Amino acid sequence: MLKKPQLVLIDLDGTLVDSVPDLAFCVDEMLKQLGISPRGETAVRQWVGNGVQRLIERAISNDLNGTISTEQYAQALPIFEKLYAENTCNKSCLYDGVLEGLNWLKQQGWHLGCITNKPAQFTLPLLETLGIRSFFEIVISGDTLPEKKPHPMPLLHAADFFKVKPEQSLMIGDSKNDVQAARAAGFQVVCVPYGYNHGENIELAQPDAVIQTLAELSKVFE
């Protein structure tokens, strides 16, 4: 069982929101404009979770660990950004149990924040459109600070913002990135199994607990 925290930080893509349908559309349209064959939603689902740059690199190289030239990236980025700005939330949706979990967290009176590697220009419209922006007292995006997850900086920044100790804080996510960031920051960490972890079982990352949906969150505390 986990200690009740004073601060809870929640990942966005793969934890709160299934954003892959929109991302896959934008990736494939970008590739078409670059004269490359589309990859499809199944492939894109394995590639998300590490920010826009890694997604573009993986899509163009068609490889989870792929790299591309600086010129290729410079050509692709503005195409992707324009597409995603126009298609941030056409098909994206909240996962089952998210609203129940957020409402339960709110009732506990704990500080709530959203921590994502997605750039702010896409993060805030997505939260607004899906009606969950008001739950969060702080939103830290992938370009808010010099470092992003799995670096602990975003988590420690949020703890400092609320004047809460890391050991009184909890990270909720879906990937080993979230677990690594939490461990490095000294946070407790809970994961959901349905998100974007590059096809790996999240149990292998050894979070403190795994819950099937955010609606089950209340069961993990003392």
KOLNU-994399 format. One record per residue: residue number from 1; residue in one letter; x, y, z of N, C-alpha, C in turn. Coordinates in pm, 1 decimal. Example, Ala and Ser with C-alpha at 12.3 -4.5 7.8 and 13.67 -1.06 7.14 Angstrom:
// residues 2
   nr  rest        nX        nY        nZ       caX       caY       caZ        cX        cY        cZ
    1     A    1319.0    -569.0     780.0    1230.0    -450.0     780.0    1320.0    -330.0     780.0
    2     S    1285.0    -225.0     708.0    1367.0    -106.0     714.0    1290.0       3.0     787.0
//
This chain:
// residues 222
   nr  rest        nX        nY        nZ       caX       caY       caZ        cX        cY        cZ
    1     M      85.1    -120.7       0.0       0.0       0.0       0.0      88.2     125.1       0.0
    2     L      40.0     230.5     -61.4     117.1     353.8     -70.8      74.5     454.7      35.0
    3     K     168.1     543.6      68.5     134.8     653.6     159.1      51.1     755.4      83.0
    4     K     -46.6     815.1     151.4    -125.4     920.4      87.3     -35.4    1041.1      60.8
    5     P     -36.3    1093.1     -60.7      52.0    1204.2     -95.3     -13.3    1339.7     -69.8
    6     Q      66.8    1444.3     -80.7      12.4    1581.4     -79.9       7.3    1638.6    -221.1
    7     L      84.3    1575.1    -311.4      93.0    1619.3    -450.5      83.4    1499.0    -542.2
    8     V      -1.8    1509.2    -645.5     -13.8    1403.3    -746.5       9.7    1465.1    -883.7
    9     L     105.0    1409.9    -957.6     133.8    1452.6   -1094.0      93.7    1341.3   -1189.8
   10     I      26.3    1377.5   -1298.0     -27.0    1277.7   -1390.3      22.8    1305.3   -1531.9
   11     D      69.9    1200.2   -1596.7     110.5    1205.4   -1736.5     -13.6    1224.2   -1825.3
   12     L       6.5    1274.4   -1946.2    -106.8    1304.1   -2035.8    -132.7    1191.5   -2135.7
   13     D     -46.9    1182.0   -2237.5     -68.7    1083.9   -2345.0     -45.6     941.5   -2295.0
   14     G    -144.7     856.4   -2312.3    -131.5     717.7   -2270.3    -177.6     691.9   -2128.0
   15     T    -200.2     799.8   -2051.4    -248.5     786.7   -1913.2    -387.9     846.9   -1900.0
   16     L    -400.3     973.7   -1937.8    -529.5    1042.2   -1936.6    -600.0    1031.1   -2071.2
   17     V    -522.3    1043.8   -2177.5    -578.8    1061.8   -2312.3    -517.8     963.7   -2411.8
   18     D    -604.2     900.1   -2491.5    -555.4     824.0   -2606.7    -546.6     920.9   -2724.6
   19     S    -426.5     970.1   -2748.8    -405.1    1071.2   -2852.8    -350.4    1011.6   -2981.9
   20     V    -330.0     880.3   -2984.3    -268.9     817.3   -3101.7    -349.6     834.9   -3230.6
   21     P    -483.1     825.9   -3228.4    -553.8     842.3   -3356.1    -521.2     974.1   -3427.3
   22     D    -514.7    1083.5   -3352.5    -478.4    1212.0   -3413.2    -330.6    1215.2   -3453.0
   23     L    -244.9    1164.6   -3365.1    -101.4    1163.5   -3395.5     -71.5    1079.4   -3519.3
   24     A    -136.4     964.6   -3530.1    -112.9     876.0   -3644.8    -157.2     942.2   -3774.6
   25     F    -271.4    1009.7   -3771.4    -318.2    1082.9   -3889.9    -214.1    1185.6   -3932.8
   26     C    -162.1    1262.5   -3834.9     -66.5    1369.3   -3866.0      66.9    1313.0   -3913.4
   27     V     111.6    1204.7   -3851.5     236.1    1140.2   -3894.7     224.1    1093.2   -4039.4
   28     D     114.3    1025.1   -4070.2      99.1     971.7   -4205.6      83.0    1082.3   -4310.1
   29     E      11.4    1189.0   -4276.7      -1.0    1301.8   -4369.5     134.2    1370.1   -4389.9
   30     M     212.1    1383.4   -4283.2     347.3    1440.7   -4293.4     433.5    1356.4   -4386.6
   31     L     429.9    1224.5   -4365.7     511.7    1134.7   -4447.4     472.1    1144.0   -4594.8
   32     K     342.0    1151.5   -4620.8     296.4    1165.3   -4760.6     354.4    1290.7   -4823.7
   33     Q     352.4    1401.4   -4747.0     405.7    1528.0   -4799.8     556.4    1519.9   -4823.8
   34     L     622.9    1430.7   -4750.1     767.4    1412.5   -4766.4     800.3    1304.6   -4870.3
   35     G     695.4    1245.4   -4930.0     717.0    1141.5   -5030.8     752.6    1006.0   -4972.0
   36     I     709.1     983.5   -4845.9     737.8     856.1   -4777.1     605.7     783.7   -4751.8
   37     S     607.3     648.1   -4763.1     480.3     577.9   -4741.7     433.9     586.9   -4598.1
   38     P     299.6     597.5   -4577.7     244.8     606.2   -4442.5     275.9     480.9   -4361.2
   39     R     280.1     496.8   -4228.0     316.6     385.6   -4139.3     195.9     320.4   -4073.0
   40     G      86.4     396.2   -4054.6     -33.5     339.2   -3993.9     -36.8     353.9   -3842.3
   41     E    -156.9     343.9   -3787.8    -178.0     370.2   -3644.8    -108.6     269.1   -3554.4
   42     T    -103.9     142.8   -3595.4     -42.1      39.8   -3511.3     105.4      70.9   -3486.6
   43     A     175.0     113.7   -3590.9     317.2     148.6   -3576.0     333.7     272.4   -3489.0
   44     V     252.6     374.4   -3513.4     263.8     500.0   -3439.0     239.7     475.7   -3289.8
   45     R     150.6     382.3   -3258.9     119.4     350.5   -3118.5     244.6     303.2   -3043.1
   46     Q     338.5     242.1   -3113.8     462.9     195.2   -3050.7     565.3     308.0   -3035.5
   47     W     545.2     418.8   -3105.9     648.5     522.2   -3116.2     625.8     644.6   -3027.9
   48     V     505.1     664.2   -2976.6     476.7     786.5   -2901.2     525.6     775.3   -2757.2
   49     G     537.3     891.5   -2691.5     569.6     893.4   -2549.3     700.5     961.8   -2513.8
   50     N     779.8     995.9   -2615.3     909.0    1060.5   -2587.0     920.9    1198.2   -2651.3
   51     G     806.4    1258.5   -2685.2     809.5    1391.9   -2743.8     803.1    1388.9   -2896.3
   52     V     780.4    1507.1   -2952.9     758.9    1521.2   -3096.8     882.9    1481.9   -3177.8
   53     Q    1001.4    1524.7   -3131.8    1122.1    1495.7   -3209.9    1143.2    1346.5   -3229.8
   54     R    1131.0    1269.3   -3120.0    1150.8    1123.9   -3132.4    1041.9    1060.6   -3218.8
   55     L     920.1    1110.9   -3210.4     812.4    1057.0   -3293.7     843.9    1076.9   -3442.1
   56     I     889.1    1197.3   -3477.2     922.6    1226.5   -3617.2    1039.9    1139.9   -3663.4
   57     E    1141.3    1127.0   -3578.2    1258.5    1045.4   -3613.9    1219.0     900.0   -3635.3
   58     R    1135.0     848.6   -3546.2    1091.6     709.1   -3558.4    1004.3     689.0   -3682.4
   59     A     918.0     785.8   -3711.2     827.8     772.8   -3825.7     904.7     773.2   -3958.0
   60     I     997.5     866.1   -3970.4    1072.4     876.3   -4095.9    1165.1     756.0   -4113.7
   61     S    1230.0     712.1   -4004.8    1321.7     597.8   -4013.5    1248.8     463.7   -4007.2
   62     N    1121.5     466.9   -3965.8    1040.2     345.8   -3947.9    1105.7     250.6   -3848.0
   63     D    1158.0     310.0   -3737.7    1235.6     232.2   -3641.2    1226.3     300.4   -3504.6
   64     L    1194.4     222.8   -3400.9    1182.3     276.2   -3265.1    1310.2     345.2   -3219.3
   65     N    1424.7     292.1   -3260.1    1553.5     348.2   -3220.3    1618.7     429.2   -3332.3
   66     G    1539.3     460.8   -3434.6    1594.0     524.2   -3554.5    1635.9     669.1   -3534.7
   67     T    1728.6     711.8   -3617.7    1770.6     851.9   -3621.9    1762.7     900.1   -3766.3
   68     I    1755.5    1030.9   -3783.8    1751.1    1090.2   -3917.5    1845.1    1210.4   -3919.2
   69     S    1869.3    1265.0   -4037.6    1959.7    1379.1   -4047.5    1893.1    1506.0   -3994.7
   70     T    1976.1    1601.6   -3956.8    1925.7    1731.4   -3910.5    1839.7    1796.7   -4018.1
   71     E    1880.2    1779.3   -4144.2    1805.2    1838.9   -4256.5    1667.5    1775.7   -4269.2
   72     Q    1661.5    1643.2   -4257.7    1532.1    1573.6   -4266.0    1437.7    1621.6   -4155.8
   73     Y    1491.7    1633.0   -4034.4    1408.8    1676.8   -3922.1    1360.1    1820.1   -3941.7
   74     A    1450.1    1906.2   -3987.4    1414.2    2047.0   -4010.0    1305.9    2060.4   -4116.2
   75     Q    1306.3    1971.7   -4213.2    1203.3    1972.6   -4317.9    1070.2    1920.0   -4264.8
   76     A    1077.1    1815.9   -4180.8     955.4    1748.5   -4134.7     882.9    1823.5   -4023.1
   77     L     957.7    1885.0   -3930.9     897.1    1943.9   -3811.1     786.5    2044.7   -3840.8
   78     P     809.8    2146.1   -3926.4     701.2    2242.4   -3950.8     577.7    2180.6   -4015.8
   79     I     598.3    2077.7   -4096.7     484.2    2008.2   -4159.0     401.2    1941.0   -4049.8
   80     F     471.1    1868.4   -3960.8     400.1    1798.8   -3852.8     330.6    1897.7   -3760.1
   81     E     400.4    2004.6   -3721.3     342.8    2101.4   -3627.7     216.2    2165.4   -3683.3
   82     K     218.3    2198.0   -3811.7      98.5    2257.7   -3873.6     -17.4    2157.6   -3874.0
   83     L      11.9    2034.5   -3911.9     -92.3    1930.9   -3914.2    -149.9    1906.0   -3774.5
   84     Y     -60.1    1894.8   -3674.6    -107.9    1861.3   -3540.3    -179.8    1978.4   -3474.8
   85     A    -140.4    2100.7   -3507.9    -212.7    2217.7   -3455.6    -357.3    2217.8   -3504.8
   86     E    -378.4    2166.6   -3625.0    -513.3    2162.8   -3684.1    -589.7    2036.6   -3646.3
   87     N    -518.6    1938.0   -3592.3    -581.7    1807.4   -3564.0    -541.2    1754.4   -3426.3
   88     T    -534.5    1844.3   -3326.3    -489.3    1803.4   -3192.9    -590.6    1712.9   -3124.4
   89     C    -718.4    1739.2   -3148.8    -820.1    1666.9   -3071.8    -944.1    1635.4   -3155.3
   90     N    -923.7    1586.5   -3276.4   -1037.0    1543.3   -3357.7   -1083.8    1403.8   -3318.0
   91     K    -987.2    1316.4   -3288.5   -1018.9    1176.7   -3258.6    -969.3    1132.9   -3121.0
   92     S    -890.4    1217.7   -3053.7    -837.7    1182.0   -2922.0    -950.8    1178.6   -2818.7
   93     C    -935.7    1093.1   -2716.9   -1042.4    1081.8   -2615.5    -982.4    1041.9   -2481.1
   94     L   -1057.9    1070.3   -2375.8   -1018.5    1028.1   -2241.4   -1033.4     877.1   -2229.6
   95     Y    -942.3     814.5   -2158.0    -956.4     671.4   -2129.3   -1067.9     649.5   -2026.5
   96     D   -1121.4     528.8   -2025.1   -1221.5     491.1   -1925.3   -1164.3     512.3   -1785.2
   97     G   -1245.0     567.5   -1695.5   -1205.3     582.6   -1556.4   -1131.5     711.5   -1524.6
   98     V   -1095.5     789.5   -1628.0   -1015.7     910.2   -1604.0   -1094.8    1014.4   -1524.5
   99     L   -1216.2    1042.6   -1564.6   -1294.9    1144.3   -1493.0   -1324.0    1101.4   -1350.0
  100     E   -1354.0     973.0   -1331.7   -1378.4     923.1   -1196.2   -1252.7     940.5   -1110.3
  101     G   -1138.3     905.7   -1168.0   -1012.3     918.4   -1094.5    -978.6    1062.1   -1060.6
  102     L    -996.7    1152.5   -1156.6    -967.0    1294.1   -1132.9   -1061.1    1353.4   -1028.2
  103     N   -1187.1    1317.1   -1036.3   -1282.9    1368.2    -937.8   -1250.1    1316.8    -797.6
  104     W   -1209.4    1189.2    -787.5   -1171.7    1133.9    -657.2   -1048.8    1206.9    -602.7
  105     L    -949.0    1230.6    -687.4    -828.1    1301.9    -645.4    -862.2    1442.0    -595.9
  106     K    -951.3    1508.6    -667.8    -991.8    1644.9    -630.1   -1055.3    1644.2    -490.3
  107     Q   -1135.5    1541.9    -464.2   -1204.2    1532.5    -334.1   -1106.1    1513.9    -217.9
  108     Q    -987.0    1459.7    -247.3    -887.7    1436.5    -140.6    -820.9    1566.3     -97.2
  109     G    -832.6    1670.6    -179.0    -770.9    1798.6    -145.4    -621.0    1803.1    -171.4
  110     W    -569.5    1705.9    -249.0    -427.0    1704.9    -281.4    -400.6    1799.5    -399.1
  111     H    -277.6    1852.1    -406.2    -238.7    1931.2    -522.9    -232.5    1839.3    -645.4
  112     L    -279.0    1890.7    -760.0    -278.8    1811.3    -883.6    -205.4    1885.1    -994.4
  113     G    -120.2    1811.5   -1065.0     -50.1    1868.7   -1179.2     -46.0    1770.1   -1294.0
  114     C     -29.2    1822.1   -1414.3     -13.8    1739.0   -1534.0     128.1    1758.6   -1587.3
  115     I     200.3    1649.1   -1607.8     339.1    1653.8   -1655.2     348.7    1572.1   -1783.4
  116     T     385.4    1635.3   -1893.0     388.2    1567.9   -2022.8     510.9    1608.9   -2102.2
  117     N     551.7    1522.5   -2196.5     659.9    1557.9   -2288.1     606.4    1625.1   -2414.9
  118     K     474.5    1639.2   -2423.0     412.6    1706.4   -2538.6     436.5    1857.6   -2527.3
  119     P     469.1    1926.0   -2637.9     487.6    2071.7   -2631.7     360.6    2143.4   -2583.9
  120     A     380.6    2256.5   -2516.6     268.2    2331.8   -2458.1     164.7    2372.3   -2562.1
  121     Q     207.6    2403.5   -2683.8     113.2    2449.4   -2787.1       8.6    2343.8   -2821.8
  122     F      39.2    2216.2   -2791.3     -56.4    2107.7   -2814.5    -119.8    2059.8   -2683.9
  123     T     -44.2    2069.8   -2573.4     -92.5    2020.4   -2443.9    -216.6    2095.4   -2397.2
  124     L    -208.1    2228.1   -2395.0    -317.1    2307.6   -2336.9    -446.9    2297.2   -2417.3
  125     P    -444.0    2305.3   -2551.8    -568.8    2285.8   -2627.1    -630.9    2148.0   -2605.1
  126     L    -545.1    2045.3   -2591.5    -596.3    1909.7   -2569.5    -668.2    1899.8   -2435.0
  127     L    -605.6    1953.6   -2329.7    -668.7    1952.7   -2196.9    -799.3    2031.6   -2196.2
  128     E    -798.4    2146.4   -2262.9    -919.2    2231.8   -2269.8   -1031.7    2160.8   -2344.7
  129     T    -999.0    2107.9   -2462.1   -1101.7    2046.6   -2547.1   -1165.9    1926.3   -2478.9
  130     L   -1086.7    1851.4   -2405.4   -1139.2    1731.9   -2338.4   -1199.0    1762.8   -2201.0
  131     G   -1194.6    1891.4   -2162.1   -1266.0    1935.4   -2042.6   -1199.5    1902.8   -1910.2
  132     I   -1066.1    1881.5   -1910.6   -1000.3    1844.3   -1784.7    -893.8    1945.2   -1740.5
  133     R    -878.6    2055.2   -1812.6    -775.8    2154.0   -1776.6    -794.6    2206.2   -1633.8
  134     S    -920.1    2224.6   -1591.4    -948.8    2287.5   -1461.7    -909.1    2200.3   -1342.9
  135     F    -882.9    2072.2   -1366.1    -840.3    1984.9   -1255.3    -698.6    2018.2   -1208.9
  136     F    -617.3    2077.4   -1296.8    -473.8    2088.6   -1269.6    -432.3    2229.2   -1228.8
  137     E    -360.9    2236.6   -1116.6    -309.4    2365.1   -1067.9    -181.4    2404.4   -1140.5
  138     I    -112.6    2306.1   -1197.6       8.3    2333.1   -1276.1      11.5    2235.9   -1393.4
  139     V      55.5    2283.9   -1508.5      76.7    2199.3   -1626.0     219.7    2223.6   -1672.8
  140     I     300.4    2117.0   -1674.9     438.3    2126.8   -1721.0     451.3    2044.5   -1848.8
  141     S     478.6    2113.0   -1957.9     487.6    2048.2   -2089.3     632.5    2015.4   -2122.9
  142     G     652.1    1952.9   -2236.9     785.0    1909.9   -2276.8     882.1    2023.0   -2302.8
  143     D     828.6    2143.4   -2328.2     915.7    2258.5   -2355.3     906.4    2366.3   -2246.8
  144     T     851.0    2329.6   -2131.1     840.9    2425.9   -2020.0     976.9    2449.2   -1954.4
  145     L    1054.5    2340.8   -1941.3    1183.0    2343.2   -1868.9    1294.7    2293.0   -1960.3
  146     P    1421.2    2309.6   -1920.6    1531.3    2261.0   -2003.6    1532.6    2109.1   -2021.5
  147     E    1475.7    2035.2   -1924.4    1472.9    1888.2   -1933.2    1328.7    1837.9   -1927.4
  148     K    1305.8    1719.7   -1983.7    1174.8    1655.2   -1973.5    1193.3    1511.0   -1928.3
  149     K    1081.3    1444.5   -1893.9    1089.7    1304.8   -1849.7    1164.5    1222.0   -1954.6
  150     P    1250.6    1126.9   -1916.2    1264.6    1066.1   -1783.0    1351.9    1144.2   -1684.0
  151     H    1397.2    1262.6   -1721.2    1471.5    1346.0   -1625.5    1377.9    1384.8   -1511.0
  152     P    1428.3    1391.5   -1387.1    1340.7    1425.5   -1273.7    1304.0    1573.9   -1264.5
  153     M    1367.3    1659.4   -1345.7    1347.0    1803.8   -1330.7    1200.3    1847.4   -1329.3
  154     P    1114.4    1800.8   -1422.3     974.7    1847.7   -1419.9     902.0    1811.7   -1289.9
  155     L     931.8    1692.9   -1236.4     867.2    1647.9   -1112.6     916.0    1730.7    -994.1
  156     L    1045.7    1752.4    -987.7    1102.7    1830.0    -877.0    1059.7    1976.2    -884.3
  157     H    1044.3    2027.0   -1006.2     994.8    2163.9   -1024.9     853.8    2178.1    -967.2
  158     A     768.6    2078.6    -994.0     630.7    2082.6    -943.6     629.2    2071.7    -790.7
  159     A     711.8    1983.0    -735.9     718.0    1968.4    -589.5     762.3    2099.1    -524.8
  160     D     861.1    2163.9    -585.6     910.0    2291.5    -533.9     802.2    2400.2    -544.8
  161     F     729.3    2397.7    -655.5     621.6    2494.6    -679.6     517.7    2490.0    -567.7
  162     F     484.1    2368.8    -523.4     382.7    2351.7    -418.6     443.5    2342.9    -278.9
  163     K     577.7    2349.4    -271.7     647.7    2336.8    -143.3     613.1    2205.0     -74.1
  164     V     614.9    2097.9    -153.9     587.9    1962.4    -104.3     715.2    1879.4    -122.4
  165     K     747.8    1796.2     -26.1     866.7    1711.9     -37.1     842.3    1600.1    -139.3
  166     P     947.6    1559.2    -211.0     931.3    1449.8    -307.9     870.4    1323.8    -246.9
  167     E     909.8    1291.7    -122.4     856.4    1168.9     -60.3     707.6    1181.0     -24.6
  168     Q     652.9    1300.8     -32.7     508.9    1321.6     -11.6     435.5    1337.4    -145.0
  169     S     501.8    1294.2    -252.2     447.9    1316.3    -386.5     432.4    1184.5    -462.5
  170     L     342.9    1186.1    -560.9     312.3    1066.6    -640.3     308.4    1102.6    -788.3
  171     M     368.2    1017.3    -871.3     358.1    1028.3   -1016.7     268.3     916.8   -1067.3
  172     I     177.1     949.8   -1159.1      92.1     849.3   -1223.7     121.6     852.9   -1373.3
  173     G     157.5     738.2   -1429.9     190.7     735.7   -1571.8     165.1     601.4   -1635.1
  174     D     217.9     585.1   -1757.3     192.5     463.4   -1833.9     319.7     401.2   -1890.4
  175     S     436.0     466.4   -1867.2     557.4     420.3   -1933.9     676.5     415.7   -1839.3
  176     K     782.9     347.2   -1884.7     904.6     340.1   -1803.6     966.7     478.7   -1787.4
  177     N     942.0     568.6   -1882.1     982.7     709.7   -1868.5     930.3     769.2   -1738.5
  178     D     800.8     743.0   -1711.8     736.3     796.1   -1591.7     795.8     733.6   -1465.6
  179     V     823.0     603.4   -1473.0     880.9     533.2   -1357.3    1022.5     584.6   -1330.6
  180     Q    1101.5     598.3   -1436.2    1239.4     646.7   -1420.4    1242.5     788.4   -1362.9
  181     A    1154.7     874.1   -1413.2    1148.8    1012.3   -1363.5    1109.4    1014.2   -1216.0
  182     A    1010.5     932.9   -1180.4     963.1     927.9   -1041.8    1072.3     876.2    -948.1
  183     R    1139.1     768.8    -987.5    1245.1     712.2    -904.5    1357.8     814.3    -884.7
  184     A    1396.3     881.6    -992.2    1505.3     979.0    -984.2    1468.2    1098.7    -897.5
  185     A    1337.3    1129.9    -894.0    1290.7    1244.9    -815.5    1256.9    1207.4    -671.3
  186     G    1249.7    1077.5    -640.7    1212.9    1034.0    -506.1    1063.5    1030.7    -481.8
  187     F     983.8    1019.4    -591.2     837.7    1010.5    -582.4     793.0     864.2    -574.8
  188     Q     675.9     840.3    -517.1     605.9     714.8    -538.3     552.9     716.0    -681.9
  189     V     527.9     597.2    -738.0     479.2     594.3    -876.8     379.1     481.0    -897.3
  190     V     267.2     515.8    -960.1     160.6     422.1    -996.4     145.0     426.3   -1147.7
  191     C     126.4     310.0   -1209.9     111.3     307.1   -1356.3     -17.9     238.6   -1398.8
  192     V     -61.7     275.0   -1519.3    -173.1     207.2   -1586.3    -113.7     122.8   -1699.5
  193     P    -177.0       8.6   -1732.7    -117.9     -85.2   -1827.8    -159.1     -63.1   -1973.5
  194     Y    -248.8      32.4   -1998.4    -308.6      44.2   -2132.7    -239.1     145.1   -2224.0
  195     G    -136.0     214.0   -2173.0     -82.5     328.8   -2246.8      27.5     296.5   -2345.6
  196     Y     122.8     389.5   -2355.6     225.9     382.4   -2459.2     360.7     349.6   -2395.4
  197     N     395.6     223.5   -2394.3     523.6     182.0   -2335.4     602.4      98.8   -2436.3
  198     H     587.7     133.6   -2563.9     663.6      69.6   -2672.7     647.0     -82.1   -2672.9
  199     G     525.4    -126.4   -2637.5     494.5    -269.1   -2645.0     541.7    -350.7   -2526.0
  200     E     606.7    -288.7   -2427.9     655.0    -361.7   -2310.1     550.3    -358.7   -2198.9
  201     N     541.6    -468.2   -2123.3     454.2    -473.9   -2006.4     507.8    -376.3   -1901.5
  202     I     422.6    -285.2   -1854.6     467.7    -182.1   -1760.0     511.4    -242.2   -1626.2
  203     E     465.9    -363.0   -1595.5     509.3    -430.6   -1471.3     661.8    -445.9   -1467.5
  204     L     724.1    -461.8   -1584.8     868.3    -482.7   -1592.7     946.2    -360.9   -1543.4
  205     A     883.4    -243.1   -1548.4     949.2    -120.5   -1500.4     941.3    -108.2   -1347.8
  206     Q     864.9    -196.5   -1285.3     853.4    -205.6   -1138.5     803.7     -76.5   -1071.2
  207     P     687.2     -25.3   -1115.2     625.4      83.4   -1039.0     577.1      30.4    -904.0
  208     D     538.5     120.5    -816.0     491.5      77.6    -683.6     357.5       5.3    -691.8
  209     A     278.1      38.7    -791.6     148.5     -27.8    -810.4     105.8     -11.4    -956.2
  210     V      25.1    -106.0   -1003.7     -37.9     -96.3   -1135.8    -188.5    -106.6   -1115.6
  211     I    -261.9     -10.8   -1171.4    -408.4     -13.0   -1163.9    -464.7     -20.5   -1305.1
  212     Q    -578.4     -84.9   -1320.6    -633.7    -104.8   -1455.3    -688.9      25.1   -1514.5
  213     T    -748.6     109.4   -1428.6    -795.3     241.9   -1470.3    -775.1     338.3   -1354.2
  214     L    -780.9     468.9   -1382.3    -765.0     567.8   -1275.4    -878.3     561.4   -1173.8
  215     A    -990.0     501.4   -1212.5   -1102.4     486.2   -1119.6   -1066.7     396.5   -1001.2
  216     E    -959.0     315.3   -1016.2    -917.9     223.8    -908.9    -814.5     284.6    -814.4
  217     L    -782.7     410.9    -833.2    -673.8     473.4    -760.1    -690.1     465.9    -608.5
  218     S    -812.8     480.3    -562.1    -835.6     483.9    -417.3    -791.1     356.1    -347.2
  219     K    -780.8     244.6    -422.1    -749.5     114.3    -361.6    -602.7      97.3    -325.1
  220     V    -513.8     184.9    -376.1    -370.9     161.2    -355.7    -314.2     230.8    -231.0
  221     F    -398.6     309.8    -163.7    -348.0     385.7     -49.4    -381.8     320.5      83.8
  222     E    -294.9     344.8     182.5    -315.2     292.1     317.5    -446.7     340.7     375.0
//
